Amino acid sequence: MWSFTRRSQVSPESETAKRAAEKSLREAHARTPESEARLTESRRVKEQLQAHNRSNAYSDFIEGIVLGRLRSDG
């Protein structure tokens, strides 16, 4: 069994990510125009991705039907 030791040193990447998250949180609480615009854009992109995924799922469904019929005709 391996013994895992806890790091006593924090990686620079995690510190950078933590600072970025804290800054983003402060901006969100302050409701700055920039953070509101980013939030709106994020929501819009999320909705577009969901619509795209639904479209792909439907397309895959139709493709399965067509391929199934082609196989049964062959």
Buried (B, 14 or more C-beta within 10 A) or exposed (E): EEEEEEEEEEEEEEEEEEEEEEEEEEBEEEEEEEBEEBEEEEEEEEEEEEEEEEEEEEEEEEEEEEEEEEEEEE
